């Protein structure tokens, strides 16, 4: 009976741990062919080979001349040399992911987030079909528009050329979506636009001044 109870407790503990995503702050301090030097949660630098997974659950997917791709808790991020990213927020994975935004002085909803792991601010824009970013932000996010489809977009300053791309990740607060349609503008934008290619996957609710985003899929 005691063994059965212990087994049941162990199973329950495993289930609990599986439902929690533990935080891991990761930075890349060195890059070599097939390897990267990572600092995890402020610890000592360690060399990790491509395909290897650390004790914290951080897996090195790829390592290039200037960029490493890591994965933790099912989330994949691209990091440049010296960049730091938080891979998880120690939240209960069984609970819905919700982000609440408040308007700025102009009434716009602006959120801190990231595109392909590159930090940037994004403004909610239901009039934008895609997540839209400027050329400089796209370069920071490691987006190559060389083979992307070229199109035209109407902006406040007139018609401009854009490149249609697939964004690996778009993060707003605790919400991270993968494979999001986006466009890169030929020039810089004052702020990245969080368009309907992201918002269509949210349940949006206005409550007084606040806007709540709840991930649907």
TAURUR-V194750 format. One record per pair of residues at least 12 apart in sequence whose ideal C-beta (glycine too) atoms are under 10 Angstrom apart, sorted by the first residue. I is the first residue (numbers start at 1). J is the second residue. D is the distance in Angstrom with one decimal. If there is no record, write none. Layout:
i={I	I}
j={J	J}
d={D	D}
This chain:
i={16	18	18	19	19	19	19	19	20	20	20	20	20	20	20	21	21	21	21	21	21	21	21	21	21	21	21	21	22	22	22	22	22	22	22	22	22	22	23	23	23	23	23	23	23	23	23	23	24	24	24	24	24	24	24	24	24	24	24	24	24	24	24	24	25	25	25	25	25	25	25	25	25	25	25	26	26	26	26	26	26	26	26	26	26	26	26	26	26	26	26	26	26	27	27	27	27	27	27	27	27	27	27	27	28	28	28	28	28	28	28	28	28	28	28	28	28	28	28	28	29	29	29	29	29	30	30	30	30	30	30	31	31	31	31	31	31	31	31	31	32	32	32	32	33	33	33	33	34	34	34	34	34	34	35	35	35	35	35	35	35	35	36	36	36	36	36	36	36	36	36	36	36	36	36	36	36	37	37	37	38	38	38	38	38	38	38	39	40	40	40	40	40	40	40	40	41	41	41	42	43	47	48	48	48	48	49	50	50	50	50	53	53	53	54	54	56	56	56	57	57	57	57	57	58	58	58	58	58	58	59	59	59	61	61	61	62	62	64	64	64	65	66	66	66	66	67	67	67	67	67	67	67	68	68	68	68	69	69	69	69	70	70	70	71	72	72	72	72	73	73	73	73	74	74	74	74	74	75	75	75	75	75	75	75	76	76	76	76	76	76	77	77	77	77	77	77	77	77	78	78	78	78	78	78	78	78	78	78	79	79	79	79	80	80	80	80	80	83	83	83	83	84	85	85	85	85	85	86	86	87	87	88	88	89	89	91	96	96	96	96	96	97	97	97	97	97	97	97	97	97	98	98	98	98	98	98	98	98	98	98	99	99	99	99	99	99	99	99	99	99	99	99	99	100	100	100	100	100	100	100	100	101	101	101	101	101	101	101	101	101	101	102	102	102	102	103	103	103	103	104	106	107	108	108	108	108	109	109	109	109	109	109	109	109	109	109	109	109	110	110	110	110	110	110	111	111	111	111	111	111	111	111	111	111	112	112	112	113	113	113	113	113	113	113	113	113	113	113	114	114	114	114	114	114	114	115	115	115	115	115	115	115	115	115	115	115	115	115	115	115	115	115	116	116	116	116	116	116	116	116	116	116	116	116	116	116	116	117	117	117	117	117	117	118	118	118	118	118	118	118	118	118	118	119	119	119	119	120	120	120	120	120	120	120	120	120	120	121	121	121	121	121	121	122	122	122	122	122	122	122	122	122	122	123	123	123	123	123	123	123	124	124	124	124	124	124	124	124	124	124	125	125	125	125	125	125	125	125	126	126	126	126	126	126	127	127	127	128	128	128	128	128	128	128	128	128	128	129	129	129	129	129	129	129	129	130	130	130	130	130	130	130	130	130	130	130	130	130	130	130	130	131	131	131	131	131	131	131	131	131	131	131	131	131	131	131	131	131	132	132	132	132	132	132	132	132	132	132	132	132	132	132	133	133	133	133	133	133	133	133	133	133	133	133	133	134	134	134	134	134	134	134	134	134	134	135	135	135	135	135	135	135	136	136	136	136	137	137	137	137	137	137	138	138	138	138	138	138	138	138	138	138	139	141	141	141	141	141	141	141	141	142	143	143	143	143	143	143	143	144	144	144	145	145	145	145	145	145	145	146	147	147	148	148	148	148	148	148	148	148	149	149	149	149	149	150	150	150	150	151	151	151	153	153	153	155	155	155	157	160	160	160	161	161	161	161	161	162	162	162	162	162	163	163	163	163	163	164	164	164	164	165	165	165	165	165	166	166	166	166	166	166	167	167	167	167	167	167	167	167	168	170	170	170	170	170	170	170	172	172	172	172	172	172	173	174	174	175	175	175	175	175	175	176	177	177	177	177	177	177	179	180	180	180	180	180	180	181	181	181	181	181	182	182	182	183	183	194	198	199	200	200	201	201	201	201	202	202	202	202	203	203	204}
j={92	93	94	91	92	93	94	95	73	88	90	91	92	93	94	57	72	73	74	75	87	88	89	90	91	92	93	174	41	56	57	72	73	87	88	89	90	91	41	56	72	73	86	87	88	89	90	91	38	40	41	54	56	57	58	70	72	73	75	85	86	87	88	90	39	40	41	42	43	56	84	85	86	87	88	38	39	40	41	54	56	58	60	68	70	72	77	79	83	84	85	86	87	39	40	42	45	68	79	81	82	83	84	85	45	48	60	63	66	67	68	70	78	79	80	81	82	83	84	85	45	46	81	82	84	45	47	63	68	81	82	63	64	65	66	67	68	79	80	81	47	49	63	65	50	63	64	65	49	50	51	60	62	63	47	48	49	50	52	60	63	68	48	49	50	52	60	61	62	63	64	67	68	69	70	79	81	63	68	81	54	56	58	60	68	70	79	84	54	55	56	57	58	70	72	87	56	58	86	84	56	60	60	63	68	70	63	62	63	68	69	70	71	72	70	72	72	87	88	71	72	73	87	88	70	71	72	73	77	87	71	72	76	76	77	78	76	78	78	80	142	81	79	80	81	142	79	80	81	83	116	117	142	80	81	83	117	116	117	142	168	85	87	117	87	85	86	87	88	87	88	89	93	87	88	93	176	178	87	88	117	169	171	176	178	116	117	168	169	176	178	114	116	117	118	168	169	171	176	114	115	116	117	118	141	142	143	168	169	116	117	118	142	117	118	140	141	142	117	118	119	140	119	114	117	118	119	171	114	171	117	176	174	176	173	174	174	175	203	214	215	216	172	173	174	175	176	202	213	214	215	173	174	175	202	203	205	212	213	214	215	111	113	171	172	173	174	175	202	211	212	213	214	215	173	205	207	210	211	212	213	214	123	124	172	173	194	209	210	211	212	213	208	209	210	211	124	209	210	211	123	123	209	123	124	125	191	122	123	124	125	126	194	204	206	209	210	211	213	122	123	124	191	192	194	123	124	171	172	173	175	192	194	211	213	171	172	173	131	169	170	171	172	173	175	176	192	194	198	141	169	170	171	172	176	192	131	133	137	138	140	141	142	143	167	168	169	170	171	180	182	192	194	133	137	138	140	141	142	143	165	167	168	169	170	171	180	182	140	141	142	168	169	171	133	137	138	139	140	141	142	143	169	192	137	140	141	171	133	134	136	137	140	141	171	189	191	192	137	172	190	191	192	194	137	170	171	172	191	192	193	194	195	198	189	190	191	192	193	194	195	172	193	194	195	198	199	202	204	211	213	191	192	193	194	195	196	198	199	194	195	196	199	200	204	193	195	196	153	183	192	193	194	195	196	197	198	199	153	181	183	193	195	196	197	200	153	162	164	165	167	180	181	182	183	184	193	194	195	196	197	198	165	167	170	177	180	181	182	183	184	192	193	194	195	196	197	198	199	153	155	162	182	183	184	185	189	191	192	193	194	195	197	162	165	167	170	182	183	184	185	188	189	191	192	193	184	185	186	187	188	189	190	191	192	193	163	184	185	186	187	188	189	185	187	188	189	184	185	188	189	191	192	163	165	167	182	183	184	185	188	189	192	184	165	167	168	169	170	182	184	192	168	163	165	166	167	168	182	184	163	165	184	162	163	164	165	183	184	186	163	163	165	162	163	164	165	166	182	183	184	162	163	164	165	183	162	163	164	186	163	164	183	183	185	186	185	187	189	187	185	186	187	183	184	185	186	187	182	183	184	185	186	182	183	184	185	186	181	182	183	184	180	181	182	183	184	178	179	180	181	182	197	179	180	181	182	183	184	197	198	180	182	192	194	195	197	198	201	194	198	199	202	213	215	213	213	215	198	201	202	213	214	215	215	197	198	201	202	215	217	197	194	195	197	198	200	201	195	196	197	198	200	195	197	198	195	197	213	213	213	216	217	213	215	216	217	214	215	216	217	215	216	216}
d={9.4	8.0	9.7	9.7	5.9	5.1	5.1	9.0	9.6	9.0	6.6	7.6	6.2	6.7	9.2	9.2	8.4	4.6	8.6	8.5	8.4	4.0	6.9	6.4	6.1	8.4	5.6	9.7	9.6	7.6	7.6	9.1	7.9	9.2	6.2	9.3	5.5	9.8	7.7	9.4	9.6	9.7	6.2	7.4	5.3	6.0	4.7	9.3	10.0	5.9	6.2	8.7	5.0	6.9	5.7	9.2	5.4	8.1	9.8	9.1	7.3	4.5	6.1	9.5	8.3	7.1	5.5	6.9	9.7	9.7	6.1	7.4	5.2	7.6	9.6	5.9	7.3	5.4	8.2	9.1	8.4	5.7	9.9	9.1	6.0	7.4	7.8	7.0	9.2	6.9	5.8	8.0	5.9	4.8	8.2	9.1	9.2	9.9	7.2	9.1	7.0	6.5	3.9	7.6	9.8	9.9	9.5	8.6	9.6	8.3	4.8	8.1	10.0	4.7	7.2	5.6	7.0	6.5	8.5	9.3	5.5	9.8	7.4	7.0	9.8	7.1	7.6	9.6	9.5	7.6	9.9	5.6	7.0	6.8	7.0	7.8	6.2	9.7	9.3	5.9	7.9	9.6	7.0	9.7	9.2	7.3	8.9	8.9	6.2	5.0	8.9	9.1	9.1	6.1	5.6	6.7	5.3	6.9	9.0	7.8	5.9	9.3	5.8	8.5	8.0	9.9	5.6	10.0	8.9	4.5	9.4	9.5	4.3	9.2	8.0	8.5	9.2	9.6	9.3	9.6	7.2	9.5	6.8	7.4	7.8	7.5	8.9	8.1	6.2	8.8	5.2	9.6	5.9	9.7	9.4	9.2	6.8	9.6	9.9	9.8	8.8	9.8	4.7	8.6	9.0	8.7	8.6	6.1	5.7	9.0	9.1	9.9	8.6	9.0	9.4	9.0	7.5	8.9	10.0	9.0	5.4	6.5	8.6	8.8	5.6	7.5	4.8	9.3	9.8	6.8	4.6	7.0	9.0	6.6	9.4	9.2	9.9	8.8	9.7	9.9	9.3	9.1	9.9	6.0	6.0	8.3	6.8	5.6	7.9	9.1	9.7	9.2	5.6	8.1	8.1	9.2	9.9	9.7	8.7	9.4	8.7	8.2	7.4	8.9	8.4	9.5	9.8	3.9	6.3	6.6	5.0	9.9	8.2	9.9	9.4	9.3	9.4	9.3	5.8	6.9	9.8	7.3	8.7	5.8	8.4	9.5	8.6	6.7	6.7	9.4	7.5	8.1	7.9	4.1	9.6	8.5	6.7	8.8	9.0	9.8	9.8	5.1	4.5	7.8	7.6	5.4	9.7	6.7	8.1	9.9	5.8	9.2	9.5	8.3	7.9	7.9	9.5	7.3	7.3	7.9	8.5	9.4	9.6	7.5	5.6	9.3	8.3	9.3	9.8	9.8	9.8	9.7	9.1	9.7	8.9	5.4	6.3	10.0	8.8	5.7	6.8	9.0	9.9	8.3	5.3	5.1	8.4	9.8	8.7	7.2	4.6	8.5	7.8	8.1	9.7	9.1	9.5	6.1	6.9	4.9	7.8	6.8	9.1	9.9	5.7	3.7	6.3	5.4	8.7	8.9	7.3	4.7	8.1	8.5	8.4	9.4	8.6	5.4	7.3	5.0	7.8	9.6	9.9	6.9	8.4	8.2	9.9	9.6	6.7	4.7	7.7	7.1	9.8	6.3	5.7	7.9	9.6	5.7	8.2	7.7	8.8	9.8	8.8	5.4	7.4	8.6	8.6	9.3	6.8	4.1	9.1	10.0	8.4	9.9	9.8	9.6	8.9	5.0	9.1	7.1	4.9	7.6	6.9	9.7	9.0	7.9	7.3	9.3	4.7	6.2	9.2	9.9	7.1	9.5	8.4	9.1	7.9	7.4	9.9	9.7	6.9	4.8	4.2	6.9	8.4	8.8	8.2	7.8	9.6	8.2	7.3	7.7	4.5	8.6	8.5	9.9	7.2	6.1	7.0	8.3	8.6	4.8	9.7	8.0	5.8	8.5	7.3	5.6	7.8	8.6	7.5	6.8	10.0	9.7	9.8	9.0	8.8	4.0	5.9	6.6	9.8	6.1	5.0	5.9	8.2	9.4	9.9	9.5	9.5	7.2	8.1	8.1	6.7	8.2	9.2	7.0	8.9	9.1	4.4	4.0	7.3	9.0	9.9	9.9	9.9	8.6	9.7	9.0	7.3	9.4	10.0	5.6	7.6	7.9	9.8	10.0	8.1	5.2	9.9	10.0	9.8	5.6	6.7	9.7	10.0	7.9	9.1	6.2	7.1	4.6	7.0	4.2	9.4	8.4	9.5	8.8	4.9	7.1	5.8	6.3	9.9	8.8	8.3	5.0	8.9	9.1	7.0	9.7	8.5	6.7	8.2	9.4	9.5	4.3	6.2	5.7	8.5	10.0	8.5	9.1	7.9	6.5	6.4	9.8	8.4	8.8	8.0	8.5	9.2	8.7	10.0	4.6	7.6	3.3	6.7	8.5	9.5	8.9	8.9	8.2	8.1	9.8	5.6	5.7	6.8	9.8	9.0	8.5	7.4	8.9	9.0	8.2	5.1	5.2	4.7	9.7	8.2	9.8	4.7	7.4	4.7	8.5	9.4	6.2	5.7	9.3	5.7	7.2	4.1	7.6	9.9	7.1	6.7	6.1	5.1	8.9	5.6	5.3	9.2	7.7	9.2	7.6	6.8	5.1	7.9	6.5	6.7	9.7	6.7	4.1	8.6	5.9	9.4	9.9	9.1	8.5	9.7	6.6	7.7	5.9	7.2	9.2	6.5	9.3	4.5	7.7	7.5	5.3	8.8	6.4	3.8	3.7	8.2	8.8	7.3	9.7	9.2	6.4	6.3	6.2	6.0	5.9	8.6	10.0	8.9	5.0	8.9	8.2	9.2	7.5	7.3	9.3	6.0	8.2	7.8	9.6	8.8	9.5	4.3	8.3	9.6	10.0	9.7	9.3	9.7	7.8	8.7	9.5	10.0	9.5	9.1	9.6	8.9	8.5	5.7	9.4	7.5	8.9	8.2	6.1	9.5	8.4	9.8	9.2	4.0	9.1	6.5	9.7	5.4	9.3	9.0	9.3	9.6	9.0	3.9	5.9	5.0	8.9	9.9	8.9	7.3	9.3	6.9	4.5	8.4	9.5	7.5	5.9	7.8	9.5	7.6	5.9	7.3	6.6	7.0	9.3	7.7	9.2	8.7	8.6	5.9	5.6	6.8	9.9	9.6	7.8	4.5	9.2	9.5	4.2	6.3	5.4	7.0	9.2	6.6	4.6	8.4	8.1	7.2	7.6	5.5	8.3	9.5	7.9	5.3	6.9	5.9	9.6	5.9	7.4	6.5	7.3	9.9	7.5	4.5	7.4	4.4	9.7	9.6	8.5	9.0	8.3	7.5	9.3	7.8	10.0	8.5	5.5	9.8	6.7	7.5	9.8	9.0	6.8	9.7	7.9	10.0	8.9	8.8	9.1	7.7	6.4	8.6	5.1	8.8	8.9	6.1	6.0	8.9	7.6	9.0	9.8	9.9	9.2	5.4	5.6	10.0	8.3	8.5	9.2	4.0	8.8	9.8	7.9	6.7	8.7	8.3	9.1	9.2	9.0	7.7	8.7	9.7	9.5	6.8	5.7	5.7	6.3	6.2	6.3	9.5	7.9	5.4	9.9}
